[in-house]
């Protein structure tokens, strides 16, 4: 009698959803697509016009499930050897080291794929997993991706659909990617390696990840219920130029010509205090980037930020807040940094946002002593702007002192576009829309508007270096620069 041999069933292996992006590219009707490389792993990102969703697909074999449990033993050995030989985690040598260990754990026929599998694991542990192609330069430039969002799309489900915002395709769209709380844990672990920490003690974090050039905002339980929420906003990869901003339809030449003029020459003979207002996500910080790009290259500009977002190439002084990391490393807040910048005798100061009373009061000090100042604040109207300043402890006397040189720029958004909706100037104790004051657009503002109108039609001036070269020429000899610009059309 033959005794049957009972095979022990191995428990199923559940791979993280963001380890690999799987999609059949042959069924999509793509209106735009790019290829992205992460070490040895190639991925495709595209917008499926028929299904109205973004798609991410790794062009690679399926990750072998049996390899995943073995990583628990492999990765400590990789890290120890990397430390021993001075191999940095964010390097091809580190991925090669991972691949060499993983190859030993693979069947002979699959060892050739070890570098690709190692790239997938590295992307999950040290980047943003399958989200990484969405925050690439290629997706930013070609597909207009501005935000990648992991929100709670279904409170009853265990996983949520990853969403993307794109200016090119004018809206927010789902993707083929999903994220569980386990996936979020991998993302949080990866971010913590770069100093971005959100845990049950801190609750939330908002910081720019300089390695991947994204502004990360993450909130974890118990603040975020029932799962972690994460928003990745792509930070501009290169400085914005005014011609490019106009070409994208974010402002008219007249609007930006006026802001350029008052930023440099002041408003009615006084250094201007420009505040971009509007709801979150309307492009306020981008406008700061654009206006500061008109600063004379030989004039010191100070950029003070809560998180590093502004790309102004003219910045001579650049400060960013530091949170306390231990009892021996005190925090340094934006208000302190503004005061330090003022002691350096800079004529221009910009900040990315007014976050609290100390920041507001420090900026009012800058404005009252004649420093050209620009910042952003969440406010729905110019009157709300003043109310917010008062709520932050700025006195009526201080507000009245700078009121006649305060310019409020209301930003707005619509699907696929963030733009200047209106510019408000002080007029006899009230706010007058610039659109109703054509007299303010005569003379120098009109000349600057003509310059921007011509430059916006030339892609060369969308490049920061070309724009800076023109600015130098313009501030040395405006007439010659204008003639050169017109001749180049």
LINCOR-V674047 format. One record per residue. N is the residue number from 1. RES is the residue in three letters. OMEGA is omega in degrees with one decimal (NA if undefined). NEAR is the number of other ideal C-beta (glycine too) atoms within 12 Angstrom. Layout:
n:res:omega:near
N:RES:OMEGA:NEAR
N:RES:OMEGA:NEAR
//
This chain:
n:res:omega:near
1:UNK:-178.2:3
2:UNK:-179.1:4
3:UNK:-179.2:5
4:UNK:178.2:6
5:UNK:-179.9:6
6:UNK:178.1:6
7:UNK:178.9:6
8:UNK:-179.8:6
9:UNK:178.2:6
10:UNK:180.0:9
11:UNK:179.8:9
12:UNK:178.7:10
13:UNK:179.4:17
14:UNK:-179.5:15
15:UNK:175.3:29
16:UNK:-177.9:34
17:UNK:-176.2:33
18:UNK:175.1:43
19:UNK:-177.1:41
20:UNK:176.4:37
21:UNK:-176.7:43
22:UNK:178.9:25
23:UNK:177.1:29
24:UNK:-176.2:13
25:UNK:-177.3:22
26:UNK:-176.8:11
27:UNK:-176.0:14
28:UNK:172.4:25
29:UNK:-168.1:17
30:UNK:175.0:26
31:UNK:177.4:23
32:UNK:-179.3:24
33:UNK:177.0:27
34:UNK:172.9:29
35:UNK:-176.0:22
36:UNK:-179.2:35
37:UNK:172.1:23
38:UNK:-172.1:40
39:UNK:-177.3:30
40:UNK:-176.0:27
41:UNK:176.7:38
42:UNK:-178.9:25
43:UNK:175.2:40
44:UNK:175.2:37
45:UNK:-178.9:47
46:UNK:176.0:40
47:UNK:178.9:35
48:UNK:-176.7:31
49:UNK:-178.4:18
50:UNK:-178.7:13
51:UNK:-178.6:19
52:UNK:175.8:22
53:UNK:175.6:29
54:UNK:-176.9:46
55:UNK:172.1:41
56:UNK:-180.0:48
57:UNK:174.1:33
58:UNK:-179.6:38
59:UNK:-172.7:27
60:UNK:174.7:32
61:UNK:176.8:21
62:UNK:178.4:20
63:UNK:-178.1:35
64:UNK:-176.6:29
65:UNK:-176.8:19
66:UNK:179.4:20
67:UNK:-173.8:36
68:UNK:179.7:27
69:UNK:-178.1:18
70:UNK:-179.5:23
71:UNK:179.7:32
72:UNK:176.8:14
73:UNK:-175.6:17
74:UNK:-170.6:29
75:UNK:176.2:28
76:UNK:177.8:15
77:UNK:177.7:21
78:UNK:-178.2:34
79:UNK:-179.9:23
80:UNK:-178.9:15
81:UNK:178.4:20
82:UNK:177.7:26
83:UNK:-178.6:15
84:UNK:-175.5:11
85:UNK:176.8:15
86:UNK:-180.0:12
87:UNK:-178.7:21
88:UNK:-178.5:17
89:UNK:-178.3:24
90:UNK:-179.7:22
91:UNK:177.7:17
92:UNK:179.2:20
93:UNK:179.1:21
94:UNK:177.5:30
95:UNK:176.7:34
96:UNK:178.7:24
97:UNK:176.2:33
98:UNK:-177.9:41
99:UNK:-178.9:33
100:UNK:178.0:24
101:UNK:-178.8:31
102:UNK:-179.7:38
103:UNK:-179.7:26
104:UNK:-178.2:19
105:UNK:-178.0:29
106:UNK:171.5:28
107:UNK:-174.9:15
108:UNK:-176.1:11
109:UNK:-178.1:11
110:UNK:-173.8:23
111:UNK:179.9:22
112:UNK:-180.0:17
113:UNK:-176.5:26
114:UNK:178.6:34
115:UNK:178.7:31
116:UNK:178.8:35
117:UNK:179.2:42
118:UNK:177.9:39
119:UNK:178.1:39
120:UNK:-177.8:45
121:UNK:178.6:43
122:UNK:179.5:39
123:UNK:179.3:43
124:UNK:-174.7:39
125:UNK:-172.6:34
126:UNK:178.1:36
127:UNK:-178.4:39
128:UNK:177.7:44
129:UNK:-178.4:49
130:UNK:174.4:45
131:UNK:-172.0:50
132:UNK:177.6:44
133:UNK:-179.0:48
134:UNK:-179.5:49
135:UNK:-179.3:42
136:UNK:175.7:33
137:UNK:-177.6:24
138:UNK:178.8:27
139:UNK:179.6:43
140:UNK:-175.0:33
141:UNK:-170.4:22
142:UNK:-175.7:25
143:UNK:176.7:39
144:UNK:-179.3:31
145:UNK:179.1:44
146:UNK:-176.7:40
147:UNK:172.2:37
148:UNK:-167.7:45
149:UNK:169.9:36
150:UNK:177.6:43
151:UNK:179.2:28
152:UNK:-176.4:27
153:UNK:177.6:22
154:UNK:-176.7:15
155:UNK:-177.0:14
156:UNK:-177.4:10
157:UNK:178.9:15
158:UNK:179.3:19
159:UNK:-175.8:24
160:UNK:178.6:31
161:UNK:175.2:25
162:UNK:-178.6:45
163:UNK:-177.3:33
164:UNK:170.2:43
165:UNK:-177.5:35
166:UNK:175.9:36
167:UNK:-179.0:31
168:UNK:-178.1:27
169:UNK:166.3:28
170:UNK:173.8:20
171:UNK:176.0:24
172:UNK:-174.6:28
173:UNK:172.6:35
174:UNK:174.5:28
175:UNK:175.0:41
176:UNK:-177.7:36
177:UNK:173.3:41
178:UNK:-178.6:31
179:UNK:173.7:42
180:UNK:176.4:28
181:UNK:175.5:28
182:UNK:177.2:23
183:UNK:178.7:33
184:UNK:178.1:39
185:UNK:177.4:27
186:UNK:178.9:34
187:UNK:179.8:48
188:UNK:177.9:36
189:UNK:178.3:25
190:UNK:-179.4:37
191:UNK:-177.9:38
192:UNK:176.4:23
193:UNK:180.0:22
194:UNK:172.3:25
195:UNK:179.5:19
196:UNK:-170.6:32
197:UNK:171.0:25
198:UNK:178.9:31
199:UNK:-174.0:22
200:UNK:179.4:15
201:UNK:179.7:11
202:UNK:177.3:19
203:UNK:-176.0:20
204:UNK:175.7:25
205:UNK:173.8:32
206:UNK:-174.4:32
207:UNK:176.4:33
208:UNK:174.2:32
209:UNK:-172.8:36
210:UNK:-179.1:20
211:UNK:-178.0:23
212:UNK:177.4:37
213:UNK:173.4:26
214:UNK:172.3:43
215:UNK:-175.0:36
216:UNK:169.8:43
217:UNK:-177.6:32
218:UNK:175.8:39
219:UNK:-173.9:27
220:UNK:173.8:30
221:UNK:7.1:21
222:UNK:179.5:14
223:UNK:178.7:20
224:UNK:-176.3:27
225:UNK:-7.2:14
226:UNK:-176.5:19
227:UNK:177.8:33
228:UNK:172.1:37
229:UNK:-177.1:33
230:UNK:175.0:44
231:UNK:177.9:33
232:UNK:176.3:43
233:UNK:-178.7:35
234:UNK:177.9:37
235:UNK:-177.2:33
236:UNK:-179.1:34
237:UNK:178.9:22
238:UNK:-177.6:24
239:UNK:174.1:34
240:UNK:171.6:38
241:UNK:179.0:42
242:UNK:178.2:47
243:UNK:179.0:38
244:UNK:-179.8:32
245:UNK:178.6:40
246:UNK:-179.3:36
247:UNK:179.0:26
248:UNK:178.0:28
249:UNK:-177.9:21
250:UNK:176.3:39
251:UNK:174.6:41
252:UNK:176.2:28
253:UNK:-179.7:32
254:UNK:179.1:29
255:UNK:-176.8:40
256:UNK:174.8:43
257:UNK:177.9:40
258:UNK:-179.5:44
259:UNK:175.4:46
260:UNK:-176.4:47
261:UNK:-175.9:37
262:UNK:177.3:38
263:UNK:-177.7:43
264:UNK:-172.0:33
265:UNK:-177.9:24
266:UNK:-179.7:25
267:UNK:-177.7:33
268:UNK:173.7:18
269:UNK:-179.7:11
270:UNK:177.8:24
271:UNK:-172.9:29
272:UNK:171.4:40
273:UNK:-174.7:46
274:UNK:179.5:46
275:UNK:174.0:47
276:UNK:-177.4:48
277:UNK:179.3:42
278:UNK:179.5:33
279:UNK:176.0:21
280:UNK:176.0:23
281:UNK:-179.8:26
282:UNK:175.5:28
283:UNK:-177.8:38
284:UNK:-179.0:42
285:UNK:176.8:41
286:UNK:177.9:42
287:UNK:175.9:46
288:UNK:177.3:45
289:UNK:-175.4:39
290:UNK:-177.4:47
291:UNK:179.4:49
292:UNK:177.2:49
293:UNK:175.4:48
294:UNK:-179.4:46
295:UNK:176.1:39
296:UNK:-176.0:26
297:UNK:-179.1:27
298:UNK:179.6:15
299:UNK:180.0:26
300:UNK:177.0:24
301:UNK:176.8:39
302:UNK:176.6:39
303:UNK:-179.0:40
304:UNK:-171.2:47
305:UNK:170.3:42
306:UNK:170.2:34
307:UNK:-172.2:33
308:UNK:-177.5:29
309:UNK:-173.2:40
310:UNK:-173.5:43
311:UNK:-172.7:30
312:UNK:-178.5:43
313:UNK:179.9:29
314:UNK:-173.9:36
315:UNK:174.2:31
316:UNK:179.8:24
317:UNK:-178.9:27
318:UNK:-178.7:28
319:UNK:174.6:35
320:UNK:179.6:28
321:UNK:172.6:30
322:UNK:176.7:21
323:UNK:-178.8:21
324:UNK:179.3:13
325:UNK:177.4:12
326:UNK:179.5:9
327:UNK:-178.5:7
328:UNK:-179.0:7
329:UNK:-176.5:10
330:UNK:176.4:13
331:UNK:174.8:19
332:UNK:-173.2:21
333:UNK:-172.7:27
334:UNK:-179.9:38
335:UNK:177.5:31
336:UNK:-177.0:22
337:UNK:176.6:33
338:UNK:-180.0:41
339:UNK:176.7:27
340:UNK:179.9:22
341:UNK:-179.8:36
342:UNK:178.7:30
343:UNK:178.2:19
344:UNK:173.6:22
345:UNK:176.7:18
346:UNK:179.5:32
347:UNK:-178.3:29
348:UNK:176.2:43
349:UNK:173.6:52
350:UNK:173.1:50
351:UNK:-177.2:50
352:UNK:-178.6:42
353:UNK:169.5:34
354:UNK:-173.8:43
355:UNK:-176.9:27
356:UNK:-175.7:23
357:UNK:-177.7:21
358:UNK:178.7:24
359:UNK:-178.0:36
360:UNK:-178.2:37
361:UNK:177.8:27
362:UNK:178.3:37
363:UNK:177.6:46
364:UNK:174.2:40
365:UNK:178.8:27
366:UNK:-177.3:41
367:UNK:-177.0:40
368:UNK:179.9:26
369:UNK:172.2:26
370:UNK:176.3:23
371:UNK:175.4:40
372:UNK:-169.4:40
373:UNK:175.2:47
374:UNK:-179.5:49
375:UNK:176.1:48
376:UNK:176.7:41
377:UNK:177.7:43
378:UNK:177.6:27
379:UNK:-174.6:33
380:UNK:-177.6:20
381:UNK:177.0:25
382:UNK:178.2:34
383:UNK:175.9:20
384:UNK:177.7:22
385:UNK:179.0:38
386:UNK:178.5:32
387:UNK:179.3:19
388:UNK:177.9:30
389:UNK:178.9:36
390:UNK:178.6:23
391:UNK:178.8:18
392:UNK:174.8:27
393:UNK:175.5:20
394:UNK:-174.6:34
395:UNK:176.3:19
396:UNK:179.9:15
397:UNK:-179.9:12
398:UNK:179.6:26
399:UNK:-178.9:33
400:UNK:-179.2:19
401:UNK:-177.6:20
402:UNK:-174.9:37
403:UNK:-174.9:35
404:UNK:174.7:24
405:UNK:179.1:31
406:UNK:178.1:41
407:UNK:178.6:48
408:UNK:-179.3:46
409:UNK:-178.1:47
410:UNK:178.2:38
411:UNK:179.5:37
412:UNK:179.5:25
413:UNK:170.8:27
414:UNK:-176.8:17
415:UNK:175.8:18
416:UNK:-176.4:23
417:UNK:171.9:28
418:UNK:-168.3:36
419:UNK:174.4:32
420:UNK:-179.1:43
421:UNK:-180.0:32
422:UNK:173.7:28
423:UNK:-178.6:43
424:UNK:179.1:36
425:UNK:179.5:36
426:UNK:-178.3:32
427:UNK:177.2:21
428:UNK:176.8:9
429:UNK:177.0:12
430:UNK:177.7:16
431:UNK:179.2:29
432:UNK:176.3:21
433:UNK:178.9:25
434:UNK:-179.6:36
435:UNK:178.4:19
436:UNK:-179.2:16
437:UNK:-179.1:22
438:UNK:179.1:16
439:UNK:179.6:14
440:UNK:-178.4:30
441:UNK:178.9:29
442:UNK:175.6:16
443:UNK:-175.5:16
444:UNK:176.9:22
445:UNK:179.0:33
446:UNK:177.5:21
447:UNK:179.2:26
448:UNK:177.0:39
449:UNK:178.0:32
450:UNK:177.1:27
451:UNK:-178.0:39
452:UNK:179.4:44
453:UNK:179.7:28
454:UNK:-177.0:29
455:UNK:-178.9:41
456:UNK:-179.7:32
457:UNK:-179.5:21
458:UNK:-179.7:26
459:UNK:-179.9:16
460:UNK:-177.9:23
461:UNK:170.6:36
462:UNK:178.6:28
463:UNK:-174.4:21
464:UNK:-178.5:29
465:UNK:178.1:18
466:UNK:179.6:25
467:UNK:178.7:40
468:UNK:177.7:26
469:UNK:177.4:22
470:UNK:-179.6:35
471:UNK:179.1:37
472:UNK:179.2:23
473:UNK:-177.2:24
474:UNK:-176.9:31
475:UNK:175.2:22
476:UNK:-176.6:16
477:UNK:-174.9:15
478:UNK:-177.8:22
479:UNK:179.4:14
480:UNK:179.0:16
481:UNK:178.9:27
482:UNK:178.9:23
483:UNK:179.0:16
484:UNK:-179.6:24
485:UNK:-179.3:33
486:UNK:-179.5:17
487:UNK:-177.4:11
488:UNK:-179.3:18
489:UNK:NA:17
//
